[in-house]
Amino acid sequence: MANQRIWAPWRLKYVKDASKDSDQECVFCQAPAADQDREMLIVHRGETCFVILNKFPYTNGHLMVAPFEHLGTLQSLPEVTMNEMMALTRRAMTTLEKAYGPHGFNVGMNQGRAAGAGVEHHVHMHIVPRWGGDTNFMPVLGDTRVMPQTLEESLTMLEGKI
């Protein structure tokens, strides 16, 4: 095992982007505005929120629900937006259960930089499908996750189903 490497070149863009000012270019504002849902990995558009695949997922099917409006806190969301965010989260989980058959989920948000928010000025909910044994030695020893499916394959499985 000495001197063996597993390459994860897609992570470099995330590492570089993480150092940028998150207020400059908001991915949650740019993606729906582009009006190119497939290219932007948007799985579903609602009235006030949308569902998008995470470009740098923890597991296959890692989705996020975000409002169209650029708001930084859950407390600032209008009631109708907050309700749709939760409804879409539930619908996304049901869709992921049918598509992937996960054993569980991590669902939540990081609000503010101190809480770990990568995009701190646009609130969003993470939905991460989980399987028994999906955390193996790779993330611990190699700081690398093994993803058995491309983002395009995940998008094809999920788009139009939420």
Secondary structure, 3 states (H helix, E strand, C coil): CCCCCCCCCHHHHHHHHHCCCCCCCCHHHHHHHCCCCCCCCEEEECCCEEEEECCCCCCCCCEEEEECCCCCCHHHCCHHHHHHHHHHHHHHHHHHHHHHCCCEEEEECCCCHHHCCCCCCCCCEEEEEECCCCCCHHHHHHCCCCCCCCHHHHHHHHCCCC
